[in-house]
Each structure stands twice: as structure tokens, then as C-alpha cells.
Amino acid sequence: MRILFITANRLGDAVLSTGLLRALTELIPSVRFTIVCGPAAAGLFDAEAFPQLERLIVMRKLPWARHWWELWKQVAATRWGMIIDLRGSGISQLLLARRRRVFRGSANMQHRVIDLARVLRVPDVPAPKLWIGEKHHAKAATLWPQNEGPVLALGPTANWGGKMWPGERFAELALRLTAADGILPNARIAVFGGPGEEALAAPALAALPADRTLNFIGKLGLLDIAASLQRCALYIGNDSGLMHLAAASGVPTVGLFGPSRELNYGPWGQRTAAIRTDLSYHEILAQPGYDHRKQDSHMLSLSVDKAQRGVERLWRYIQDDDQ
């Protein structure tokens, strides 16, 4: 069965949608996917690691929405068993298909993973899944020796400055957690981020001890990052695609929230937590001078003390759950 799966442009939304791929591969073992995504999410899908992937189409936005016409030309000759359109584009109506499932968005105050599950009408909510290959694990194994103690992972960047907690606070939190009396004493600190985010990560990197810090900003592919995160003890990051990648990789994940809703976009999974600013989402948006076009941080009311308490609360829960 061939399925055309049109997922999101943004990395975070694409990660959350992988639960549908998981459900379909379990329901239809012989399924073959053509996945359509934006450039930021293309690195999630590797045919060597994901054998059900028949074709990956990276759709780049063009003026006058011509990208949809270009996509139609690439997929119109196939009669699809199913088309799943998570972009709500309407293109499925112009293609031959036995079944169509189109996500139109939701006004419900629930997590995006739950919203997406309704597309397939399955009784259980499928958790996001990453298909990580041996080559990605091999790459991760070269980055640091596994037998030299735990590693704390940080994600101090985001696609908008408003969602970024100050880098100096990331560093202070990391130093507290890896102090001799912290939850990860003397642990190394790995800093992750995408290409072009070097300047965004610079304040955090500058305040971290060079002898214990591993800088991977812009140096790894998405699945290499996921494999690396699986070798870490804990991940802390802003609300971002990298945060969702961390949660899907299975590493205990803490997401920091301010001008976005953790109810809808918090990290998904049992070993995750969302910590938000003292100001609520609506209070941030109601502040005088709020402008989503500016890059000023709206995370300043989240103190290091509050973040530390939240991280340690999750850590205690994990330790109790493992016993």
C-alpha cells in the first residue's frame, strides 16, 4: 500500500507527526511511504533507517504557492492507497486516492499529538518515533566516550528570540546541576543546535567551562543529534523543534516555556516536563509593546531557581520510577 504523507514545514510539528507513521507501519507492515516535508525536517527521514520510506520529497516554498503545483506534478501519476495531508492544503482532492485524511487544525485545548491522532481515527494516541540507523549511532559513539560519566544536554536556541531563555541562565543552571552536590555531579555538558545558530548559542557557551563542554552547534544532522541525545542523561531546552526531537529520542526532557502553550506543545512522553515563566501565556501576550515580530526574549520571568526546582522534580520522579 502506497501512502502519500504530507507533514509539516517546521521540525517540531514534523517530529510530533511521526506517531502517525508509527501507527501506520504497525497496522500495515507492507506500507510504502512517500513523505513530503519542508527543508528543516528533511533530516528526520532516512531510507536506510526507515525501510518503509520509498521516497522523500523536500518541498521548498515558492512565490504564489507554486510549490503545491510542483508537488502535484511529482505525485499525480500514482494512484495512492491513502493520502494524509497534515497541511490541510486540499491537494488530495486533485489526486487519485482510495482514502483521504486531511488535518484541518483544532480549536481544542489539547496536545498536538492528540489532535493528530484523530486524523487516523485510532483508539490509542501513537507517540512520536524516530528511525535512527546504525550509522547515526556509530557517529554518536565517536563524539565522547560513554564510560566517562553522564552528559547533560542543552538546547539554548529556538527559531524565535521571544522563546529563548537567556544563555547565561542556561549556563548557571547547568553549573548547578553538574556541581559536586548536583543531580549530575561533574557531568559533561553537550550543547546542541542547528546550522546558523552559532550566535544564538554563544552566550551559553561563553559561560560554560570549556574543559567540560562539548559544542555541537551546527555540526550534526538531525538523526545524529537524536542518537547522541540517547547517550545523554538529561536534556534541557527552549520550546523548539530540538526539544521535540529530544523527547522523541527517549532522553528525559525538560522544555522551557513562555510565549507558547505547553498544553499544546509541551514535550511528549512520561519522562518529560514543561517549566514555564511566572507569567502565563496570556499575560505575556497582554504586555505593553508585545510584538511577535521582535526578537526580544519573553522568558525573563523564569528564574534559574524555578528551573532548577522543576528539573530536579523530574529527576526525582525518574529515579523513583526506575527503582
C-alpha positions in Angstrom: 0.0 0.0 0.0 1.4 3.4 -1.0 0.7 6.3 1.2 1.4 10.0 0.5 2.2 11.6 3.8 2.4 15.4 3.7 3.8 16.6 7.0 4.9 20.0 8.4 7.4 22.5 7.3 8.7 23.0 10.9 10.9 20.5 12.6 8.8 20.3 15.8 5.5 19.7 14.1 7.1 17.1 11.8 8.5 15.2 14.8 5.1 15.2 16.5 3.5 13.8 13.3 5.8 10.7 13.3 3.4 9.0 15.6 1.1 8.6 12.7 3.9 6.9 10.7 4.5 4.6 13.6 0.8 3.6 13.8 0.5 3.0 10.1 3.7 0.8 9.9 2.2 -1.3 12.7 -1.3 -1.5 11.1 0.1 -2.1 7.6 3.5 -3.8 7.6 3.8 -3.7 3.8 3.1 0.1 3.7 5.4 2.3 1.5 5.5 6.0 2.2 6.2 9.0 0.1 6.9 11.7 2.7 6.6 15.4 1.8 8.2 17.8 4.3 9.9 21.2 4.5 13.8 21.5 4.4 14.1 21.9 8.2 12.5 18.5 8.7 14.1 16.5 5.9 16.9 15.1 8.1 14.3 13.2 10.1 13.8 10.6 7.4 16.5 8.3 6.2 15.6 5.4 3.9 18.4 3.2 5.3 16.9 3.5 8.8 13.3 3.6 7.8 12.7 0.8 5.2 9.1 1.8 4.6 10.2 5.1 3.2 10.0 4.8 -0.6 10.6 8.5 -1.5 11.3 11.7 0.3 10.1 15.0 -1.3 11.5 18.2 0.2 9.1 20.9 -0.6 10.5 24.4 -0.6 8.2 27.4 -0.5 7.8 29.2 -3.8 6.0 32.5 -4.7 2.3 32.3 -5.4 2.1 28.9 -3.7 3.7 27.3 -6.8 5.3 24.7 -4.5 1.9 22.9 -4.5 1.8 22.8 -8.3 5.4 21.4 -8.3 4.4 18.8 -5.8 1.3 17.8 -7.8 3.4 17.2 -10.9 5.6 14.8 -8.9 2.8 12.7 -7.3 -0.1 12.9 -9.8 0.8 9.8 -11.8 0.4 7.5 -8.7 -2.9 6.0 -7.5 -2.5 6.3 -3.8 -3.9 3.9 -1.2 -4.2 6.8 1.2 -3.2 10.4 1.3 -2.6 12.0 4.7 -2.3 15.8 4.4 -1.3 17.4 7.7 -1.0 20.8 6.0 -4.7 21.0 5.1 -3.8 22.1 1.6 -6.6 20.5 -0.4 -4.2 18.9 -2.8 -5.6 15.4 -2.0 -8.7 16.3 -3.9 -6.7 16.7 -7.1 -5.0 13.3 -6.8 -6.2 9.7 -7.2 -6.6 8.0 -3.9 -8.8 5.4 -2.2 -8.8 7.2 1.1 -8.0 10.8 2.2 -7.3 12.1 5.7 -6.8 15.9 6.0 -5.9 17.7 9.2 -7.8 20.9 9.4 -6.4 22.1 12.8 -8.2 22.1 16.1 -9.6 24.6 18.5 -9.4 22.1 21.3 -7.1 22.8 24.2 -5.2 19.6 24.0 -1.8 18.5 22.8 -0.9 18.5 19.1 -0.1 14.7 19.3 -3.7 14.0 20.4 -5.0 16.3 17.7 -3.0 14.5 15.0 -4.1 11.0 16.3 -7.7 12.0 15.3 -6.6 12.0 11.6 -6.3 8.2 11.6 -9.2 7.7 14.0 -7.2 5.2 16.0 -8.2 4.4 19.6 -4.7 4.9 21.1 -2.6 8.0 20.7 0.6 7.0 18.9 3.7 8.5 20.4 6.3 10.1 18.1 9.0 7.8 16.8 12.4 8.4 15.3 14.0 5.9 12.9 17.7 6.1 13.9 20.1 3.9 11.9 23.3 2.2 12.8 25.4 4.9 11.0 23.8 7.5 13.3 24.6 5.5 16.4 28.1 5.0 15.1 28.5 8.7 14.6 27.3 9.5 18.1 29.7 7.0 19.6 32.6 9.0 18.2 31.6 12.2 20.0 32.5 11.2 23.6 33.4 8.0 25.4 30.4 6.5 27.1 32.3 5.3 30.1 33.4 8.7 31.3 30.3 9.6 33.2 26.9 11.2 32.4 26.3 14.1 30.0 23.8 16.9 30.4 22.4 18.1 27.1 21.3 21.7 26.5 19.3 23.3 23.7 19.7 27.1 24.2 18.4 28.1 20.8 15.0 28.5 19.2 13.5 29.7 15.9 12.3 32.9 17.6 14.1 35.1 20.1 10.9 35.5 22.2 11.1 31.8 23.2 14.8 31.9 24.2 15.8 31.8 27.8 19.0 33.8 28.3 22.1 31.7 27.6 23.7 32.9 30.8 20.8 31.3 32.7 21.2 28.0 30.8 24.9 28.0 31.9 24.1 28.8 35.5 21.5 26.1 35.7 23.9 23.6 34.1 26.7 24.5 36.5 24.3 24.0 39.5 23.1 20.6 38.2 26.7 19.4 37.5 28.2 20.7 40.7 29.6 18.2 43.3 26.2 18.3 45.1 24.1 18.5 42.0 22.0 15.7 40.4 24.7 15.1 37.8 27.9 15.7 39.6 30.9 16.6 37.4 28.9 15.7 34.3 30.0 17.0 30.9 27.7 19.4 29.1 26.8 19.0 25.5 25.2 21.9 23.6 23.1 21.2 20.6 21.7 23.4 17.9 21.2 23.7 14.1 23.2 25.3 11.4 23.3 29.1 11.6 22.6 29.1 15.4 26.1 29.7 16.5 25.5 33.3 17.5 22.3 32.3 19.4 24.2 29.7 21.4 27.3 31.9 22.1 26.1 33.4 25.4 25.6 30.0 26.9 28.8 28.6 25.5 30.8 31.5 26.8 29.6 31.0 30.4 30.2 27.2 30.4 33.5 25.6 31.5 35.5 24.8 28.3 37.1 21.7 29.8 33.6 20.0 30.3 31.7 21.5 27.4 31.0 19.8 24.1 29.9 22.2 21.3 27.8 20.6 18.6 26.0 23.7 17.3 25.5 23.2 13.5 27.8 20.2 13.4 25.4 17.2 13.3 22.4 16.0 11.3 19.1 15.5 13.0 19.3 11.8 13.4 23.0 12.1 14.6 21.7 14.5 17.2 18.9 12.1 18.2 21.4 9.2 18.5 23.6 11.5 20.6 20.8 12.5 22.9 20.0 8.9 23.6 23.5 8.7 25.2 22.8 11.7 27.5 21.3 11.6 31.0 19.0 14.6 30.6 18.1 17.3 28.1 17.0 20.9 28.9 16.0 23.3 26.2 13.7 26.0 24.9 10.4 25.3 23.3 11.8 24.3 19.9 12.0 21.5 17.3 15.1 20.3 19.0 13.1 19.9 22.3 10.6 17.6 20.5 13.4 15.7 18.9 14.9 15.1 22.3 11.6 13.9 23.8 11.1 11.5 20.8 14.6 10.2 21.2 13.7 9.0 24.7 16.1 11.1 26.8 14.4 12.7 29.9 13.4 16.1 28.5 12.6 19.4 30.1 11.1 22.2 27.9 11.1 25.8 29.0 8.0 27.8 28.0 6.9 31.4 27.9 5.1 32.9 24.9 3.9 29.5 23.8 1.4 27.0 25.3 2.9 23.9 27.0 -0.6 22.4 27.0 -0.4 22.2 23.2 3.3 21.9 22.5 5.0 20.5 25.7 7.5 17.7 25.3 5.5 14.4 24.8 6.3 11.4 27.0 6.2 10.1 30.5 9.8 11.3 31.3 9.3 14.9 30.3 8.3 18.1 31.9 7.4 21.7 30.9 8.5 24.6 33.1 7.1 28.0 32.3 7.7 31.6 33.2 6.0 33.1 36.2 3.9 35.0 33.6 1.2 32.9 31.9 1.0 32.7 28.1 -1.9 35.2 28.0 -0.1 37.6 30.4 2.9 37.7 28.1 0.8 38.4 25.1 -1.0 41.2 27.0 2.2 43.0 28.0 2.5 46.6 26.6 4.7 46.5 23.5 4.4 42.8 22.8 5.3 42.2 19.2 5.8 38.7 17.8 8.0 40.3 15.0 10.6 41.3 17.5 13.3 39.1 18.9 13.2 40.3 22.5 13.1 37.4 25.0 9.8 36.8 26.8 11.4 34.3 29.1 12.9 36.6 31.7 10.4 35.9 34.4 11.6 32.3 34.6 14.3 32.3 37.3 17.2 29.8 37.5 15.9 28.8 40.9 12.5 27.8 39.5 14.0 26.0 36.5 16.3 24.1 38.9 13.4 23.0 41.1 11.4 21.8 38.0 14.4 19.8 36.6 15.1 18.2 40.0 11.4 17.3 40.4 11.5 15.4 37.1 14.8 13.8 38.0 13.4 12.5 41.3 10.4 11.1 39.6 12.7 9.3 37.1 14.8 7.9 39.8 11.8 6.7 41.8 10.3 5.1 38.7 13.5 3.2 37.9 13.6 1.6 41.4 
